[in-house]
Amino acid sequence: MKKKPVLNNTEQCQVRIVAIKDTMSLLSGKWKVYIIGTLLHGGKMRFMDLMREVEGIGTKMLSKELHDLEANHLIKRTVLNTKPISVEYELTEYGKTLERVIEEIMIWGQKYRQTVFNENK
């Protein structure tokens, strides 16, 4: 039996696959895109503001996700000189480049929901 040729063996295809894997790794999980979208529309936000806006997330998970996003240069953390000390989070310029990606995900999600719910009627 003859094997089918591998479709992903070109250099260009491999570069694209790696880029997609990197992006999916950065944005994976239930909360990262939600947090980024919230910061896109809300601007600078404090931790408790994000807790209120990102419905259903716990404090430990929010803290972990913010740390990951900061480590990947998508958000900036600023400690304010207040008493008690407070921290603000905002998207970096590079983080803001995700706006188009998140907008397309939202558009696709809306179309998907319309398709699925209309088919099930």
Secondary structure, 3 states (H helix, E strand, C coil): CCCCCCCCCCHHHHHHHHHHHHHHHHHCCCCHHHHHHHHHHHCCEEHHHHHHHCCCCCHHHHHHHHHHHHHCCCEEEEEECCCCCEEEEEECHHHHCCHHHHHHHHHHHHHHHHHHHHHCC
